């Protein structure tokens, strides 16, 4: 069973070979990939390590979490898995981002199957808007 670890608080510029050597001192079977900025290509300050088993993952956390690397203390913990490929609602912690904290009023729940004669739920909000526009046009005439 492979375990994914979050490795944070990495310096902007670091030698990946040094970090891999640090992991290999704990045990074999640790593969690391840094997350880079799309535009600049520079490290965003974190990455993920895949470890072969849970015992090795716990050993990596115990030995390297808080250890100084390139002038900053590493933060290593077991990574939480995303359920649908997007961040969880309300996880945007930027100050002043009220839109992330506000719940959608016209939230549409998606369904895999559409009932006989029922509108597709993915278009329910748009259909309601069109019905209101049509009703307003009839009232104006």
Secondary structure, 3 states (H helix, E strand, C coil): CCEEEEEECCCCCCCHHHHHHHHHHHCCCEEEEEEECCCCCCEEEEEEEEECCHHHHHHHHHHHCCCEECCEECEEEECCCCCCCCCCCCCCCCCCCHHHHCCCCCCCCCCCCCCCCCCCHHHHHHHHHHHHHHHHHHHHC
